[in-house]
Amino acid sequence: MPARHSIASPLRQGPQQGANVMNSRVSAHVDTFARDRLPPPDQWPELSFDLPELRYPDRLNAAAELLDGGEPGRPVFRTPAGETWTYGELRVRVDRIAHTLTSTLGVVPGNRVLLRGPSTPLLAACWLAVLKAGAVAVTVLAQQRPQELATICELARVSFALCDVRHVDDLVQADVPGLRIATFGGDGPDDLLGLPSANGARGPYEAVDTAADDVALIAFTSGTTGRPKGCVHFHRDLLAIADTFSSHVLRPRADDVFTGSPPLGFTFGLGGLVVFPMRVGASALLLEQAGPKQLLPAIAEHGVSVLFTAPTAYRAMLGELSGRYDISSLRRCVSAGENLPEATWRSWHERTGLRIINGIGATELLHIFISAADDAVRPGTTGVPVPGWRARVQDTEGKPVPDGQRGLLAVRGPVGCRYLADERQREYVRDGWNVTGDTYVREPDGYFRYVARADDMIISAGYNIAGPEVEEALMRHPDVVETAVVGRPDEARGQVVVAHVVVAAGARRDGEALRAFLKSELAPYKCPREFVFLDALPRTATGKLQRFRLRTLGDQQ
């Protein structure tokens, strides 16, 4: 077992915080990069562990806890092709991968390991193995392009990667110095499960004795500046989201079958398709293609009972609910990623009899913290604070505003924002509260109603897209002189990305050429749906870009 290192844990304790939370713990990490780059103590949010189930022991390995959640013979992961993994089979595969990580690849506790691929049982097994070995999982989307991957690897100082063999080319092209890549899902001798130690070390792998507040996960989200932010989460955080939202609002059962559209690279998908079902010994159907056209037949064929997706998908599926698919197995529908319109909620309820569980979450806080289910649902609102969480609406000075008045949403709970060496920590955490960047109203009955995003983030079909990141990519095109990217309201997607572009004199105003260029630079969902060509961008007398004017412009192509 690697030596433990005593590392300060800068917890800001709330008045209700459990006594088991210590001010310092002995870390199992040999590589302390992630812990060393946590925000300074005075920039941490206050944490509270009011519920008895949130008072975790000082030593905790989240992967070991989740793997112990189901009986060996019960199913845990399913695929559309009919493949089923049991909890017992998953434990064997996770242990083989963990042996390979540590014995063959040389991973030590605290190393960051990039995980890339579509949602498959093997990707989930790799994630669990990384945590069980005491390393830090950095899960990215299969869609992300070389430049995006290179930036993430640079920020998280990634030196190991486990990648689906079908998606390894972009990772190779990222040309990350010193990155050691092992592929999975293939049948060659270099495949992760075919490496020597995987064949030679088939016995159980003893989980690394991590502290509850050892770093387990770095999830990257784009900020309004376009520079990705690494959200650092601990082993106990992964259990806390299951023991708050899932346990108290979703209330899953061991015989449930989960599925959904969010990939495991999103914390929405990681929680809904891995953590939540495994916490109660249930199973999940993992879909590589999970658009609206795939979800309904998957629900019908596999008896899905719990669905996670975005409002866009619920709207799209309404048109297919004609009796063609038997979705009688479905009992829980969760919506997050963007605001759920009341009209969508009511239409879905009229067609299916099911009350969508609306919710707001954030990568910074790992999962959903305001929601409501069953008779507690109020259509048109997000809900109330999930048990274990507190929320309020405040002004820009941090003072609470009266019910019925708009302000900034601020929350506290067992999980808090901790950016990896990022000055934007000061913007998100203010006076111990996590300020999410959303404008909300708290109604007199205590329900929270979404108004709008408070920043320039574009939310399209459940994806968070930073306009400046798209602008930066567009500026790499030789014909682009300047550009500004904004979101425009769209009935189907919530918002669509619109790029306003000024090109060099004599250059063609060719939106399709720019779109083709961006597809090699960015994940497809970030690429603008429309290009508006202008002679100049609107600016103030001091040269500041007036984004609000761009949002009102029509299509000027």
Order of alpha helices (4+ residues) and beta strands (2+ residues): beta-beta-beta-alpha-beta-alpha-beta-beta-alpha-beta-alpha-beta-alpha-beta-alpha-beta-alpha-beta-beta-alpha-beta-alpha-alpha-beta-alpha-beta-alpha-beta-alpha-beta-beta-beta-beta-beta-alpha-beta-beta-beta-beta-beta-alpha-beta-beta-alpha-beta-alpha
